[in-house]
């Protein structure tokens, strides 16, 4: 086996859009898409297995286990303008070759489902903690970028996007699929629900869908409480260290 997609069911879709989000910096993309799957009650339609994924076994909450894999889910709503194909998983590929191979498989599968647009979720790493994360965006066409900025998303003017969260939207252009990447501003030092919340808000606005973000908001507040506690502890330890250093200088 190299990379294999096992289809569970074939959904009937209208104007389907692919949304992708794999684990990465701050878990921004993974948190966002897992929340989307949970809140929309999306249905699993396919699983993708590959020897390019980490050689690990994932233990589930009920005690059972399964090999590392990625999953596709679908969501349909008669009142929505689009249907969604949601792609996420346990991990990204461990090699550049694997990242390209899996990305190609994902996009071919999406195209087979008549997907013409892909939104990839990712992290915009700043190295600093922010209370209200901004959302940055980049697209594969200038026309898309103009539409994107109308919703308050900031355009990226430089830099790179690494890993599959970058490849999945950029390679779509080769296959005739419009690509957009939405990146939540994050320090990159810890799991960041606040950045995931910002990205999902921007995505929902762009697609015209309603998503309850209350749980992400609660997780964000808890994370901020923990980070603040750690920072206060480190500051206290630093003060104690300074006192010891000064005492030693006086004694010597």
Secondary structure in CASP SS format (residue, H / E / C, confidence):
PFRMAT SS
TARGET T0000
AUTHOR 0000-0000-0000
METHOD secondary structure of the structure
MODEL  1
X C 1.00
X C 1.00
X E 1.00
X E 1.00
X E 1.00
X E 1.00
X E 1.00
X C 1.00
X C 1.00
X C 1.00
X C 1.00
X C 1.00
X C 1.00
X C 1.00
X C 1.00
X E 1.00
X E 1.00
X E 1.00
X E 1.00
X E 1.00
X C 1.00
X C 1.00
X C 1.00
X C 1.00
X H 1.00
X H 1.00
X H 1.00
X H 1.00
X H 1.00
X H 1.00
X H 1.00
X H 1.00
X H 1.00
X H 1.00
X H 1.00
X H 1.00
X H 1.00
X H 1.00
X H 1.00
X H 1.00
X C 1.00
X C 1.00
X E 1.00
X E 1.00
X E 1.00
X E 1.00
X E 1.00
X E 1.00
X E 1.00
X E 1.00
X C 1.00
X C 1.00
X C 1.00
X C 1.00
X C 1.00
X C 1.00
X E 1.00
X E 1.00
X E 1.00
X C 1.00
X C 1.00
X C 1.00
X C 1.00
X C 1.00
X E 1.00
X E 1.00
X E 1.00
X C 1.00
X C 1.00
X E 1.00
X E 1.00
X E 1.00
X E 1.00
X E 1.00
X E 1.00
X C 1.00
X C 1.00
X C 1.00
X C 1.00
X C 1.00
X C 1.00
X C 1.00
X E 1.00
X E 1.00
X E 1.00
X E 1.00
X E 1.00
X E 1.00
X E 1.00
X C 1.00
X C 1.00
X C 1.00
X C 1.00
X C 1.00
X C 1.00
X H 1.00
X H 1.00
X H 1.00
X H 1.00
X H 1.00
X H 1.00
X H 1.00
X H 1.00
X H 1.00
X H 1.00
X H 1.00
X H 1.00
X H 1.00
X H 1.00
X H 1.00
X H 1.00
X H 1.00
X C 1.00
X C 1.00
X C 1.00
X C 1.00
X E 1.00
X E 1.00
X E 1.00
X E 1.00
X E 1.00
X E 1.00
X E 1.00
X E 1.00
X E 1.00
X C 1.00
X C 1.00
X C 1.00
X C 1.00
X C 1.00
X C 1.00
X C 1.00
X C 1.00
X C 1.00
X E 1.00
X E 1.00
X E 1.00
X E 1.00
X E 1.00
X C 1.00
X C 1.00
X H 1.00
X H 1.00
X H 1.00
X H 1.00
X H 1.00
X H 1.00
X H 1.00
X H 1.00
X C 1.00
X C 1.00
X C 1.00
X C 1.00
X E 1.00
X E 1.00
X C 1.00
X C 1.00
X C 1.00
X C 1.00
X C 1.00
X C 1.00
X C 1.00
X C 1.00
X H 1.00
X H 1.00
X H 1.00
X H 1.00
X H 1.00
X H 1.00
X H 1.00
X H 1.00
X H 1.00
X H 1.00
X H 1.00
X H 1.00
X C 1.00
X C 1.00
X E 1.00
X E 1.00
X E 1.00
X E 1.00
X E 1.00
X E 1.00
X E 1.00
X E 1.00
X E 1.00
X C 1.00
X C 1.00
X C 1.00
X C 1.00
X C 1.00
X C 1.00
X H 1.00
X H 1.00
X H 1.00
X H 1.00
X H 1.00
X H 1.00
X H 1.00
X H 1.00
X H 1.00
X H 1.00
X H 1.00
X H 1.00
X H 1.00
X H 1.00
X H 1.00
X C 1.00
X C 1.00
X C 1.00
X C 1.00
X C 1.00
X C 1.00
X H 1.00
X H 1.00
X H 1.00
X H 1.00
X H 1.00
X H 1.00
X H 1.00
X H 1.00
X H 1.00
X H 1.00
X H 1.00
X H 1.00
X H 1.00
X H 1.00
X H 1.00
X H 1.00
X H 1.00
X H 1.00
X H 1.00
X H 1.00
X H 1.00
X H 1.00
X H 1.00
X H 1.00
X H 1.00
X H 1.00
X H 1.00
X H 1.00
X H 1.00
X H 1.00
X H 1.00
X H 1.00
X H 1.00
X H 1.00
X H 1.00
X H 1.00
X H 1.00
X H 1.00
X C 1.00
END
